[in-house]
Amino acid sequence: MTNTATEWIDLNNREFRQTLLESHSPVCLVVKAALRPVGDLDRFQPAGFPEIGHVIYNAPRGNGSVDKVCIVDSPASMANHLETICMDGPTCGLHDDLAGLPYVRCVTDETAGKPSEDDQLQNVVCTSLTEGHRLASDYFLDGLVERKWIAAEIRQTDGKEENIPAHWAGKTFREKLRSDFSIIEVAKDKTYFVPPQTWWSIYKTVFAYDPNSLIHGIMFAREQIKISRFLTAHLEAFGASRVGRSGVKFDRLGKTTSGQPIFAVDEETASEIRATFILDLALLRSYGRKNEGLSSEQKQLLLDLALWKIGRLLRKPFRFRTGCFLIKEQVSISTETQEQVEIEFPVIDMRSAIEACKFDGEGITDVYYPSDKLYKPSSEAGETPADDTTSAAVAEDEMGE
């Protein structure tokens, strides 16, 4: 039964949100939102994959009964949705509320395969808010963060002349991060040791480049550094039932090999659709202690940003995918010691939270990835494409994205 007393909770009050970072405060904050399809439709489309379909499982309830529960979106997918709303539409810019928040961009040459000393390198490939591995994506780690222009030259190697075209050279972002992390290299570019005290440097470094990575989790596989999610979100449907229907593809000119296939489409109905957001306050508090690690203002920014994301996702109808357009009905909040309380979700002032952290400059870090490597097909290059390395694969398995 939902508690209607609201004495203990006031997320609109910044001073109250600050108390959530104190050691005696709750371990976690749980936000639950009841959703329904826009237009009062009965059916909706959960996440699914070919040959797997939608996931429905039997959740045990009291008296030996079970409830059919459908996973509409996993924590990994929900993290992607929560990052999407940080962006200003399909462009790579931030939402106005987040102006000044640090993040990293991968940039390349304006003309593919033709590096130029005069190139302003404003052709944005992706950002740490759009990449599934966030700051740990190889698009950033393998790029150059400190670069200088090297003119074309002819080198003599074993009596043979080798033409070296003009190019950008310098320190990679991976090298810069390893230095800032203060980790110990045991085997070059292979094995690293992370002394306990260096975690303060790791938290501060990740925060300085991309605070969002501390909210949704990050893993640097080669460096053996993993930071768990501070905000974990689930989207589930209860009392779920599968609805099967068919579709057909028409090829009127006969230009494809598929012909005119008829295929099956699965959707779901449910008695309740619920989004659950769990904020691990104890984990957030562990990012800084006294004068080590993150300051109270920096931890406050992470809490406020997580709440801002949740509020923006719930405030208006949100399309999770083509056939999953949902609108909020009600929101409740609880902790491990306090019962659920229905609330109107607050509007968080992110400008004040960002200004309190006193970031340097605009907060955007550009790393350069050469276009001749970025766009060269892997079959010709004899290499795996960017962000398809062992480290990325491991990170995907660990973080679920």
C-alpha positions in Angstrom: 0.0 0.0 0.0 1.4 3.4 -1.0 2.1 5.7 1.9 0.6 9.2 1.4 2.6 10.9 4.1 5.4 13.0 2.5 7.2 14.3 5.6 10.4 12.5 4.9 10.9 13.3 1.3 11.4 16.6 -0.5 13.5 16.2 -3.7 12.7 19.7 -4.8 14.8 21.0 -1.8 18.5 21.1 -2.6 19.4 21.0 1.1 17.4 17.7 1.4 19.2 16.2 -1.6 22.5 17.2 0.1 21.5 15.1 3.2 21.2 12.0 1.0 25.0 12.2 0.7 25.6 12.0 4.4 26.8 8.7 5.9 23.7 8.2 8.0 21.4 8.5 5.0 19.7 5.6 3.2 21.7 3.1 1.2 19.5 3.5 -1.8 16.7 5.6 -3.3 14.1 3.7 -5.4 11.9 5.5 -7.9 8.9 3.6 -9.4 6.8 4.9 -12.2 3.6 3.4 -13.5 3.4 3.8 -17.3 0.8 3.1 -20.0 0.8 3.2 -23.8 0.0 6.5 -25.4 -3.5 6.6 -26.9 -4.8 4.0 -24.4 -3.6 1.2 -26.7 -3.6 -2.3 -25.2 -0.5 -3.6 -27.0 3.1 -2.5 -26.8 6.4 -3.7 -28.2 9.1 -4.9 -25.7 12.8 -5.2 -26.7 13.5 -8.5 -28.6 16.0 -10.1 -30.9 15.6 -12.6 -33.8 15.3 -16.2 -32.7 15.0 -15.0 -29.1 12.0 -12.7 -29.2 10.6 -11.1 -26.1 11.6 -12.3 -22.6 8.7 -13.4 -20.4 9.4 -15.3 -17.2 7.4 -16.6 -14.2 8.0 -14.5 -11.2 7.2 -16.3 -7.9 4.6 -14.6 -5.7 3.0 -15.6 -2.4 1.0 -18.8 -1.9 2.9 -20.6 -4.6 1.4 -18.4 -7.4 3.4 -16.9 -10.2 3.2 -13.7 -12.3 4.0 -13.4 -15.9 6.6 -10.7 -16.2 8.0 -9.3 -19.5 11.3 -7.5 -19.7 10.5 -4.4 -21.8 13.9 -2.9 -21.5 17.1 -4.1 -19.7 19.3 -1.9 -17.5 21.7 -1.5 -20.5 18.9 -0.3 -22.8 17.5 2.0 -20.1 20.9 3.6 -19.7 21.0 4.3 -23.4 17.5 5.9 -23.2 18.6 8.0 -20.2 21.7 9.2 -22.2 19.6 10.0 -25.3 17.6 12.6 -23.4 20.9 14.4 -22.6 21.4 15.3 -26.2 19.9 18.1 -28.2 18.0 16.0 -30.8 20.0 13.9 -33.3 23.0 16.3 -33.2 25.9 15.9 -30.9 25.2 18.9 -28.7 24.0 18.8 -25.1 20.5 19.8 -23.9 20.5 23.4 -22.8 20.0 22.5 -19.1 23.4 20.7 -19.3 25.5 23.4 -20.8 29.1 23.2 -19.4 28.8 19.5 -18.5 32.0 17.7 -19.6 32.0 15.0 -22.2 34.3 13.6 -24.9 33.9 13.8 -28.6 35.7 11.7 -31.3 36.5 14.0 -34.2 38.1 13.2 -37.6 39.2 14.9 -40.8 36.6 16.8 -42.8 37.7 14.9 -46.0 37.9 11.2 -45.5 41.4 9.8 -46.0 43.0 13.2 -46.5 44.5 14.7 -43.2 45.4 18.3 -43.5 47.3 20.6 -41.2 44.7 23.3 -41.7 41.7 21.0 -40.9 39.7 22.2 -37.9 38.8 18.6 -37.1 35.2 19.5 -36.4 33.7 16.4 -38.1 32.2 14.7 -35.0 32.0 10.9 -35.2 30.4 10.1 -31.8 30.5 11.3 -28.2 30.8 9.6 -24.8 27.1 10.1 -24.4 26.2 8.2 -27.6 28.8 5.3 -27.3 27.7 2.2 -25.4 31.1 1.9 -23.6 31.0 5.6 -22.8 34.5 7.0 -21.9 36.0 3.5 -22.4 35.1 3.2 -26.1 38.1 2.6 -28.4 36.8 5.5 -30.5 38.2 7.7 -27.7 40.9 5.6 -26.1 42.7 5.0 -29.5 42.4 8.7 -30.5 44.9 11.5 -30.1 44.2 13.9 -27.3 47.5 15.8 -27.6 48.6 16.1 -31.3 51.1 17.7 -33.5 51.3 17.9 -37.3 54.1 15.7 -38.9 55.1 16.8 -42.5 55.5 14.2 -45.2 58.9 12.6 -45.4 61.0 9.9 -47.1 62.6 7.4 -44.8 65.4 4.9 -45.5 64.7 1.5 -44.1 67.1 -1.4 -44.9 68.2 0.4 -48.0 64.7 1.0 -49.2 62.9 4.3 -49.5 59.5 4.6 -47.7 57.2 7.5 -48.3 55.5 8.6 -45.1 52.5 10.9 -45.8 51.8 13.9 -43.6 49.8 13.0 -40.6 48.8 13.9 -37.0 50.8 12.3 -34.2 50.9 12.5 -30.4 49.6 11.1 -27.2 46.6 8.8 -27.3 43.7 9.4 -24.8 44.3 6.0 -23.4 47.9 7.0 -22.5 46.7 10.2 -21.0 44.1 8.5 -18.8 46.6 5.9 -17.6 48.9 8.7 -16.5 46.0 10.6 -14.8 44.8 7.4 -13.1 48.2 6.8 -11.5 48.0 3.1 -12.1 51.1 0.9 -12.3 52.1 -0.8 -15.6 53.3 -4.4 -14.9 53.4 -5.7 -18.5 53.5 -3.0 -21.2 50.0 -2.4 -22.6 48.8 -5.6 -21.1 48.8 -5.9 -17.3 48.2 -3.1 -14.8 48.0 -2.9 -11.0 45.6 -0.5 -9.3 46.7 0.3 -5.8 43.8 1.1 -3.5 44.7 4.7 -3.0 44.7 5.4 -6.8 40.9 4.9 -6.9 40.6 8.5 -5.8 42.5 9.6 -8.9 40.4 7.4 -11.1 37.1 8.8 -9.8 38.4 12.4 -10.2 39.7 11.8 -13.7 36.6 10.1 -15.0 34.5 12.8 -13.5 36.6 15.6 -15.1 36.2 14.1 -18.6 32.7 12.6 -18.4 30.6 12.6 -15.2 27.9 10.6 -17.0 30.2 7.6 -17.0 30.1 7.4 -13.2 26.3 7.3 -13.4 25.8 4.4 -15.7 29.1 2.5 -15.1 32.2 2.0 -17.1 34.9 -0.6 -17.6 38.5 -0.2 -18.9 39.2 -3.8 -19.7 42.9 -3.6 -20.3 43.5 -1.6 -17.2 41.3 -3.8 -15.1 39.2 -0.9 -13.9 35.5 -1.3 -13.5 33.0 1.1 -11.9 29.5 -0.1 -11.2 26.3 1.7 -12.1 25.2 4.4 -9.6 21.8 4.5 -11.4 20.3 1.2 -12.5 16.9 1.2 -14.3 14.5 -1.5 -15.3 11.4 -1.4 -17.5 9.0 -4.4 -16.9 5.4 -5.4 -17.6 3.4 -7.5 -15.1 0.6 -9.8 -16.0 2.1 -10.0 -19.5 0.6 -12.0 -22.3 2.0 -12.5 -25.8 0.1 -11.2 -28.8 1.0 -12.8 -32.2 0.3 -11.1 -35.5 1.7 -11.2 -39.0 3.4 -8.8 -41.4 4.3 -8.9 -45.0 6.9 -7.3 -47.2 5.9 -6.4 -50.7 8.6 -6.3 -53.5 6.6 -4.9 -56.4 9.6 -4.7 -58.8 11.2 -8.0 -57.8 14.6 -6.4 -57.2 15.4 -8.3 -54.0 16.0 -11.9 -53.2 13.5 -12.0 -50.4 10.4 -12.2 -52.6 7.2 -11.5 -50.7 7.7 -13.0 -47.3 5.1 -13.2 -44.5 6.6 -13.0 -41.1 5.5 -13.2 -37.5 5.4 -10.2 -35.2 5.1 -10.4 -31.4 3.7 -7.7 -29.1 2.5 -7.8 -25.5 -0.4 -6.8 -23.3 0.0 -6.4 -19.6 -2.0 -5.3 -16.5 0.9 -3.0 -15.4 4.0 -1.4 -17.0 6.5 -0.2 -14.5 9.8 1.6 -14.7 12.1 1.2 -11.7 15.1 3.4 -11.0 17.5 2.4 -8.2 20.1 5.0 -7.1 22.9 3.5 -5.1 23.6 6.3 -2.6 26.2 4.3 -0.7 28.2 3.8 -3.9 27.9 7.5 -4.7 29.2 8.4 -1.2 32.2 6.1 -1.7 33.5 8.2 -4.6 34.9 10.7 -2.1 35.9 10.9 1.5 37.2 14.0 3.3 39.7 15.6 0.9 40.1 12.5 -1.3 38.3 11.7 -4.5 35.2 13.6 -5.4 34.1 16.7 -3.4 30.6 17.1 -2.0 29.7 19.4 -4.9 30.8 16.8 -7.4 28.8 14.0 -5.8 25.8 16.3 -5.6 26.1 16.9 -9.4 26.0 13.1 -10.0 22.9 12.8 -7.8 21.2 15.8 -9.4 22.1 14.6 -13.0 20.6 11.1 -12.3 17.4 12.7 -10.9 17.3 15.1 -13.9 17.5 12.2 -16.3 14.7 10.3 -14.6 12.5 13.4 -14.5 13.1 14.2 -18.1 12.3 10.7 -19.2 9.0 10.6 -17.2 7.8 14.2 -17.6 6.5 13.7 -21.2 5.6 10.7 -23.3 8.7 8.8 -24.3 9.1 6.5 -27.3 11.3 3.6 -26.2 11.0 2.1 -29.7 8.5 2.3 -32.6 5.8 0.3 -31.0 6.5 1.3 -27.4 5.3 4.8 -26.8 4.6 5.2 -23.1 3.4 7.9 -20.8 3.6 8.3 -17.0 0.6 7.8 -14.8 2.1 8.2 -11.3 5.5 8.1 -9.6 6.5 6.9 -6.1 9.7 7.0 -4.1 11.1 4.9 -1.3 14.2 3.8 0.5 15.2 0.6 2.2 13.7 2.0 5.4 10.9 4.2 4.1 7.7 3.0 2.5 6.6 4.2 -1.0 5.4 7.8 -1.2 3.6 9.2 -4.2 5.2 12.4 -5.5 5.3 14.9 -8.3 8.8 14.4 -9.7 11.0 17.5 -9.1 12.5 19.8 -11.8 16.2 19.8 -11.0 18.3 23.0 -11.5 21.2 21.5 -13.4 22.8 24.9 -14.2 23.5 25.5 -10.5 24.9 22.0 -9.9 27.2 22.4 -12.9 28.4 25.9 -11.9 29.2 24.6 -8.4 31.7 22.2 -9.8 33.7 25.0 -11.5 34.7 23.0 -14.6 37.4 24.4 -16.8 36.3 25.9 -20.2 33.4 24.4 -22.1 34.1 20.9 -20.7 34.3 19.3 -24.2 37.4 17.1 -24.8 38.1 16.4 -28.5 40.1 13.3 -29.4 41.3 12.8 -33.0 40.8 9.5 -34.9 42.4 9.5 -38.4 39.8 9.2 -41.1 41.9 6.9 -43.2 41.8 4.4 -40.4 38.3 5.1 -39.3 36.6 4.6 -42.7 38.9 2.0 -44.2 37.2 -1.4 -44.5 38.6 -4.0 -42.1 38.9 -6.5 -44.9 41.4 -4.2 -46.6 43.1 -2.9 -43.5 43.6 -6.3 -42.0 42.5 -5.0 -38.7 39.4 -5.1 -36.6 37.3 -1.9 -36.9 37.3 0.7 -34.2 35.5 -0.3 -30.9 35.5 -4.0 -31.9 38.5 -5.1 -29.9 38.8 -7.7 -27.2 38.6 -5.0 -24.6 35.3 -3.6 -26.0 33.9 -7.1 -26.2 34.7 -7.8 -22.6 33.4 -4.5 -21.5 30.1 -5.2 -23.4 29.8 -8.5 -21.6 30.5 -7.1 -18.2 28.4 -3.9 -18.4 25.6 -5.4 -20.5 25.8 -2.9 -23.3 
